[in-house]
Amino acid sequence: MKEIIEAILKDNIAGVDVESKALIEDGYITSLAIIQLVSELDIAFDIEITFEAIKKENFNSVEAIEKMVMMYKMSKA
């Protein structure tokens, strides 16, 4: 899962440092990028990320994104 998330980030955000623990503060992820990422994550993992989940702490690192995706995958099962 981590590799897929990293690939999505790299495909959608030029020069992104997937090792960053502060993707938003470091300027890699903007509000527009979040919208694109939500769409790509929904498709890649067959989930539907809700508006309520679109918060900084869910998108600030690969690990945070992975945790959020896993939560949605588990709730769908």
SVG drawing of the C-alpha trace seen along z (x, -y; Angstrom):
<svg xmlns="http://www.w3.org/2000/svg" viewBox="-18 -26 30 33">
<polyline fill="none" stroke="black" stroke-width="0.4" points="0.0,0.0 2.8,-2.4 4.4,-2.0 1.1,-2.8 0.6,-5.9 4.2,-7.0 3.6,-6.4 0.4,-8.5 2.2,-11.3 5.1,-11.2 2.7,-11.1 0.7,-14.1 3.2,-16.3 6.4,-17.3 9.5,-16.9 7.6,-15.6 9.8,-14.2 7.8,-11.1 10.0,-10.9 8.7,-14.2 6.7,-14.2 5.3,-17.6 4.1,-17.4 1.7,-20.3 4.1,-22.6 6.9,-21.8 4.6,-23.1 4.3,-19.8 0.6,-19.4 -1.8,-22.3 -5.6,-22.3 -5.8,-21.6 -3.3,-18.7 -5.5,-17.2 -8.5,-17.1 -6.5,-15.3 -5.0,-12.9 -8.4,-12.1 -9.6,-11.2 -6.5,-9.1 -6.7,-7.3 -10.4,-6.6 -9.7,-4.9 -6.6,-3.1 -8.0,-1.6 -11.7,-1.4 -12.7,-3.6 -14.7,-6.9 -12.8,-9.4 -15.4,-11.8 -15.1,-15.5 -14.7,-15.1 -11.4,-13.2 -9.9,-16.0 -7.7,-17.5 -4.0,-18.3 -3.2,-15.4 -4.4,-12.9 -2.2,-14.2 1.0,-15.4 3.0,-12.2 2.8,-8.9 2.2,-7.2 -0.8,-9.4 -2.3,-8.9 -1.8,-5.1 -3.5,-5.1 -6.4,-7.0 -6.7,-4.6 -6.5,-1.6 -9.3,-3.0 -11.6,-3.3 -10.6,0.1 -11.5,1.7 -14.8,-0.1 -15.7,1.1 -15.1,4.8"/>
</svg>
